[in-house]
Amino acid sequence: MINEEDSQQINTRQSILDAASKLIAQKGVKNTSLADISKEVGISKGTLYYYYSNKNDIIYDIADIHLKQMTEELLAWIDNIEHNTPPEEILRVVFERISTAETRGKLHLYLVGDAVTSNEPLKQRFREKYGEWRMTLENGLRKVLKKGTVDYEILSHIILAALDGFTIQWRLGVDIIPIDGIANFIAKVE
């Protein structure tokens, strides 16, 4: 059983991560300071340092939560596949839900940007997660698509790249991303 003090610490830590995620999605990793985060949460910088001694620790926890959510969505996609659901419908829903998530999409792009430009430990975490996501996609494709000459591994790489590409296009405000057409095209690959 969690006592009141532990519960308060968990809530404060979650408030810090929520505020930091919001600020990073608005301003980017580099332009978000610990002072910004403590102000957003309504705590002193000293209290913030009690929970997180530096910004990288906050970023790692945010990345872990973000990557876990993305993984859970992909796993849920596979677990919820019904044999009578058309593959193009499943693909369309996955593309839309992952690529058009407003705050999470921004956060994903900022974290990836930081990982590829300057943050080696974060880069390693993303590298591992992308490998897991690709395998999850490959397994899901095996369940969804007709057996044939399709190379599930190659297709999983393409879909993963497409998801990132759709997220970028969505954030840029590209008028029309033909998700239905793309899902239909992929579902017909043999």
Disulfide bonds with the S-S distance in Angstrom:
none
